[in-house]
Amino acid sequence: MTAKTQYGLEDLLADELKKLGAGSIEKHNRAVSFVGDKGFMYKANLCLRTALRILRPIKTFNIVNEEGLYREIGKINWEDYMGVDDTLAIDCALNSDFFTHSQFMAQKAKDAIVDQFRNRHGKRPSVDLESPTLRVNLHIFKNACTVSLDSSGESLHKRGYRNQTGMAPINEVLAAGLILLSGWDRRGPLIDPMCGSGTLLIEAAMIANNIPSGYFRKRFGFEAWKDFDKTLWDTIFNAAIDKISEENQQITGVELVPETAEMARQNILSSKVEDIVKVYCSSFQDFEPWEHITKTTAKPILIMNPPYGERLEEADINALYKTIGDTLKKKYAGCEAWIITSNMEAMKNIGLHPTRKISLYNGPLECKFLKFSMYEGTKKVHKLKQDPSP
């Protein structure tokens, strides 16, 4: 099988698959291939936090033109996978000099499937792009085409807990990826000081308490498949639920806009983590973190997704990033701060040197995820504490 993910999260996904018990794990660009049985496919959809889709390949062949695709798709016995009264949708990803229009290739594949049914039964399945019985995925690399069944249905980033969003909400898979990349130990305080509708906070709470990422989803694609085994699915689901813990974390969100802060609180209620996630309505620079979180031996982790500047004047975005840097230095000594942004020019106004840079994408935007260690006092003093002179 193949698990699709976002650029930069491949290592995390491979690690998740290994911990779940997958075999023959291989990393690719934005994907990880692996081996598992039907039950593992169910478990992967339910539990993987950094996967977008779980694909089960059914056939691979070479083609040199669109008619070749139509002919090869037509050789697959589609009645093994769906009925004439079912619905289908086809996604196509291209990386080829032979073919340039993914929608046209998807259309040719669809024609081959429905023509097979029409020739056999005198009627054909219909297309449903939103919630089909069967979602088919074509991956064409050069002249090789792999046909897979999409066991996820809707993208796995659609967790099912988020009822309301603000402007430019962060994708749930990316949010989970940021938390895992930060190295948060799931025990120390975690703060998102520009939390928007609360996605980072909720993903952190689900990670900390081992709540499966797909717990709130109403449906997975495989549930409509002909070979769906409900008894096996119930067993896997219940086993995952039994592993949920109830830890006493401190997960804190700060949001400037009252309506958005309330939106975050409602999403937190929907995800049933309101006991460990608190949201305060404040600006980042005015918020007093140590009045709301307890200093512990564990280093607090701060993760933030500030505006990138698409809707702000250059002077305003530069001022915002300067304020972020000033506030980190003034109020967050002893913390580890992580910032994701696509605006590297504005980042220069932070006035801090990152100790790590990770390349990621937030939607279509190429971003850097930057780590800043906020030492107690100056960095020089910190080094002296670590390595005192004789």
BADREN-565962 format. One line per field, with one value per residue (C-alpha): residue in one letter; x negated, y, z negated. Coordinates in steps of 0.001 Angstrom, whole numbers. Each point is the difference from the previous one (the first is absolute). Layout:
r (a; ...) $
x (X; ...) $
y (Y; ...) $
z (Z; ...) $
This chain:
r (m; t; a; k; t; q; y; g; l; e; d; l; l; a; d; e; l; k; k; l; g; a; g; s; i; e; k; h; n; r; a; v; s; f; v; g; d; k; g; f; m; y; k; a; n; l; c; l; r; t; a; l; r; i; l; r; p; i; k; t; f; n; i; v; n; e; e; g; l; y; r; e; i; g; k; i; n; w; e; d; y; m; g; v; d; d; t; l; a; i; d; c; a; l; n; s; d; f; f; t; h; s; q; f; m; a; q; k; a; k; d; a; i; v; d; q; f; r; n; r; h; g; k; r; p; s; v; d; l; e; s; p; t; l; r; v; n; l; h; i; f; k; n; a; c; t; v; s; l; d; s; s; g; e; s; l; h; k; r; g; y; r; n; q; t; g; m; a; p; i; n; e; v; l; a; a; g; l; i; l; l; s; g; w; d; r; r; g; p; l; i; d; p; m; c; g; s; g; t; l; l; i; e; a; a; m; i; a; n; n; i; p; s; g; y; f; r; k; r; f; g; f; e; a; w; k; d; f; d; k; t; l; w; d; t; i; f; n; a; a; i; d; k; i; s; e; e; n; q; q; i; t; g; v; e; l; v; p; e; t; a; e; m; a; r; q; n; i; l; s; s; k; v; e; d; i; v; k; v; y; c; s; s; f; q; d; f; e; p; w; e; h; i; t; k; t; t; a; k; p; i; l; i; m; n; p; p; y; g; e; r; l; e; e; a; d; i; n; a; l; y; k; t; i; g; d; t; l; k; k; k; y; a; g; c; e; a; w; i; i; t; s; n; m; e; a; m; k; n; i; g; l; h; p; t; r; k; i; s; l; y; n; g; p; l; e; c; k; f; l; k; f; s; m; y; e; g; t; k; k; v; h; k; l; k; q; d; p; s; p) $
x (0; -992; 639; 32; -1245; -1255; -3534; -2329; 2096; -1214; -2366; 2735; 2453; -2540; -610; 3743; 393; -2894; 1526; 3374; -1669; -266; -2494; -2280; 131; -1481; -13; 848; 763; 3155; 765; -1063; 619; 475; 1453; 2929; 3215; 3601; 80; -3154; 1576; 2903; -2414; -2119; 3035; 1146; -3331; -2523; -290; -2231; 1694; 2401; 1165; -600; -68; 240; -1521; 1854; -1869; -3064; -598; -1858; 1764; -1081; 3326; 3499; 1495; -2487; 1275; 3626; -852; -1953; 2595; 2641; -1862; 557; 3169; 1624; 2891; -2512; 16; 3381; 3508; 1823; 2100; -3033; -1796; -3634; -2556; -3471; -3055; -3088; -3547; -2412; -3772; -593; -1225; 2482; 3107; 737; 3721; 929; 3710; 96; -1712; 2481; 2823; -1373; -250; 3540; 1243; -1679; 1657; 3512; -183; -836; 3166; 2108; -1146; 812; 3177; 1390; -485; -2949; -1130; 198; -2707; 37; -3018; 887; 904; -351; 342; -3404; -2778; -2641; -3479; -2240; -3694; -1834; -3783; -1639; 1901; 806; 3526; 966; 3715; 929; 3135; 157; 903; 321; 2743; -250; -3535; -1079; -750; 3776; 87; 3637; -398; -350; 3392; -1202; -3109; -1462; -2001; -2775; 421; -2968; 456; 415; -2681; -2477; 964; -689; -3259; -1147; 654; -1872; -2903; -318; -941; 2643; -160; 3818; -549; -1366; 2149; 815; 1065; 1423; 77; 1802; 2327; 2737; 2753; -2064; -1236; -3553; 1361; 2429; -2573; -2384; 2666; 829; -3687; -525; 3007; -472; 3385; 30; -131; 3054; 2085; 2492; 387; 3419; -1230; -3023; -9; -605; 3313; 1829; -2224; 1395; -2476; 547; -286; 2019; -940; -3705; 479; 1873; -2779; -2708; 1983; 719; -3635; -1120; 2556; -1221; -3449; 1317; -1571; 1020; -3072; -60; -1781; -112; 895; 620; 1278; 34; 2140; 408; 3451; 2834; 2172; -2890; -892; 3592; -190; -3081; 1808; 2922; -2333; -1788; 3361; 843; -3248; 614; -3368; 1241; -1384; -3617; 255; 691; 370; -503; 1021; -3040; -2713; -3262; -1962; 2491; 467; -1817; -835; -1250; 3285; 1821; -2483; -2048; -3765; -1149; -3271; 1165; -854; 3149; 447; 1468; 1252; 1391; 1335; -11; 1398; -2296; 880; 2363; 2587; -2320; -2151; -3742; -573; 2777; -1284; -3557; 1258; 1983; -3049; -2123; 2659; -102; -3780; 152; 2751; -1839; -3134; 1933; 2555; -1004; -3451; -525; 2377; -634; 1791; 931; 1359; 1304; 63; -408; -1254; -3746; -482; 2349; -1737; -3164; 1841; 279; -3569; -773; -2097; 1786; -1738; 1869; 1807; 2420; 1535; 3760; 3037; 3107; 2425; -1784; -2408; -3583; -819; -2732; 662; -2562; -1159; -1173; -1415; 983; -2706; 250; -2041; -2311; -1258; -3520; 963; 1796; -3136; -2040; 2435; -350; -3793; -1420; -3520; -2657) $
y (0; 3654; 2751; 3491; 2960; 3573; 966; -113; -2437; -3224; -938; 539; -2134; -2802; 85; -143; -2977; -1800; 502; -1284; -3168; 499; -2007; 829; 3756; 2180; 3797; 1897; 3616; 894; -3691; -3110; -3510; -2950; -3478; -949; -2015; 1203; 576; 2088; 2094; 737; 821; 2266; 2065; 277; 736; 1666; 3715; 1061; -1951; 1578; -3191; -3751; -1494; -3704; -699; -2536; 203; 1573; 233; 2061; 2324; 2342; 1711; 623; -2923; -2300; 1209; -592; -3519; -1011; 1399; -1922; -3277; 307; -1741; 2930; -2131; -1384; 3438; 1649; -534; 1685; 2020; 1239; 3313; 736; 2792; -18; 1982; 185; 1108; 496; 185; -745; 1433; -2226; 1471; 3517; 175; -1947; 790; -1393; -3214; -319; 476; -2787; -2355; 831; -679; -3415; -985; 1171; -1417; -3421; 112; 1362; -2779; -2653; 1353; 2666; 2672; 1629; 1239; 3730; 2397; 1513; 2189; 658; -3357; -2845; -3686; -516; 2554; -1063; 1506; 70; 729; 460; 277; 287; -2746; -2219; 180; -1386; -433; 52; -22; 2897; -1602; 3363; 1677; 3607; 1187; -1133; 3592; 359; -1348; 756; 2140; 3444; 1626; 3575; 1574; 3470; 1442; -2232; -2904; -2340; -3512; -2625; -2283; 2888; 1019; -3524; -1; 3262; -1373; -3228; 1861; 2278; -2960; 884; -2666; 52; 914; 3539; 3067; 724; 3482; 1255; 3798; 642; -2982; 1012; -2629; -2312; -2729; -195; -135; -2810; -2053; 375; -1181; -2996; -924; 378; -2141; -2525; 822; -1498; 2691; -1483; -411; 2732; -884; -1224; -2107; -1500; -1035; -3691; -216; 61; -2668; -3398; -1792; 2220; -2094; 1802; -2441; 536; 3779; 49; -2044; 2378; 3125; -1242; -1033; 3522; 1576; -2159; 1618; 3533; 1454; 2866; 2071; 3382; 2134; 3780; 950; 3721; 2090; 3778; 1767; 3738; -6; -830; -1695; -2217; -845; -1117; -2037; -1769; -735; -1549; -2203; -1044; -971; -2000; -1907; -673; 1332; 3070; -1435; 498; 2796; 3609; 2983; 3619; 3065; 2287; 1321; -1955; 2917; 625; -3625; -955; -3703; -705; 1179; -2797; -2859; -1597; -34; -3608; -1846; -745; 2776; 1788; -213; 2928; -628; 2847; 580; 3820; 1832; -256; 3426; -726; 2344; 2516; 2883; -692; 2491; -1620; -3551; 1065; 1729; -3099; -2263; 2459; -100; -3803; 25; 2621; -1898; -3324; 1570; 1836; -2600; -3461; -576; -3705; -971; -1606; 1990; -1316; 2257; -1016; 2673; 525; 3565; -269; 3736; 790; -2658; 2137; 2397; -2684; 800; -3571; -2710; -3303; -3151; -2158; 508; -2486; 444; -597; 1130; 1656; -521; 1304; 2175; -1121; 556; -371; -1434; 1725; -879; 2630; -871; 2730; -150; 1304; 3198; 354; -2848; 818; -397; -3226; -1421; 1023; -1893; -3064; 224; 2057; 1356; -1494) $
z (0; 226; -2544; 1519; -2024; 302; 990; -2990; -2060; 1635; -2861; -2582; 1982; 422; -3760; -694; 2334; -1674; -3438; 1266; 1298; 3773; 2018; 2966; -644; 2758; 135; 3185; 886; -1968; -559; -1876; 1340; -2357; -340; -2221; 9; 105; -3736; 186; 2757; -2345; -2839; 2227; 975; -3601; -1683; 2341; -799; 2908; 2827; 2492; 1737; -127; 3504; 845; 3440; 2168; 3335; 1632; 3754; 2607; 2428; 2788; 766; -1342; 1919; -1698; -3370; 1070; 1199; -3133; -2408; 1936; -649; -3764; -1167; -1781; -1270; -2503; -1619; 660; 1352; 2867; -2450; -1924; 598; 778; 146; 1543; -1089; 2189; -842; 2891; 222; 3660; 3283; 1835; -1634; -1204; -917; -3120; 335; 3529; -1139; -2869; 2500; 2264; -2977; -1050; 3547; -9; -3297; 833; 3533; -1480; -2096; 2873; 2315; -2602; -1571; 2313; -2677; -1705; -3441; -536; -1137; -3508; -657; -3655; -1527; 2516; -764; 1583; 414; 2516; 97; 3085; -418; 3299; -164; 3421; 1864; -3013; -1399; -3404; -687; -3692; -2094; -2453; -3326; -1769; 2022; -1076; -792; -3462; -1001; -326; -3537; -681; -3125; 1569; 419; 452; 1495; 253; 2877; 1410; -2443; -269; 1390; -2752; 1468; 125; -3552; -1279; 1963; -1594; -3481; 707; 1660; -3031; -2185; -2606; -2719; -562; -3662; -90; 733; 3653; 1133; 3308; -433; 3319; -121; 2448; -50; -2218; 2359; -1421; -3539; 782; 1904; -2954; -2429; 2194; 259; -3755; -916; 2822; 1539; 3532; 2672; 1738; -3155; 926; 3680; 1038; 2909; 1708; 3651; -751; -1880; 3372; 1603; 961; -2279; -3048; -3173; -2671; -2755; 702; 165; -3334; -1613; 1247; -923; -3530; -527; 951; -2333; -2878; 364; -601; -3149; -2256; -697; -1712; 2608; 191; 3574; 382; 2896; 414; 2603; 566; 1691; -2469; 2637; 1105; -3609; -551; 3206; -1385; -3277; 1882; 2052; -3200; -1506; 3141; -350; -3713; -1197; -1872; -3255; 1144; 2614; -1004; 2336; -1078; 1957; 107; 2271; -29; -1436; -2849; -1043; -3204; 452; -3502; -1504; 1856; 186; -2744; 337; 53; 452; 3575; 2463; 1272; 3770; 1940; 3572; 2060; 3479; 359; 3038; 3012; 1340; 2906; -1484; -1715; 1162; -107; -2828; -2067; 448; -836; -3140; -974; 304; -2000; -2724; 56; -510; -2748; -1839; 221; -1518; -2695; -1150; 1180; -1510; -556; 2818; 3353; 2724; 3439; 2751; 3426; 2701; 3729; -497; -553; 513; -2865; -2112; 23; -2324; -2708; -1042; -1018; 1629; 647; -1198; 2524; 3328; 1568; 3461; 204; 1956; -1430; 2862; 3123; -2018; -504; -3660; -2573; -3448; -2227; -3494; -2495; -3415; -2453; -2640; -3522; 269; 2987; 2145; -1172; -3650; 847; 1628; -3047; -2226; 2193; 303; -2917; 376; -2286) $
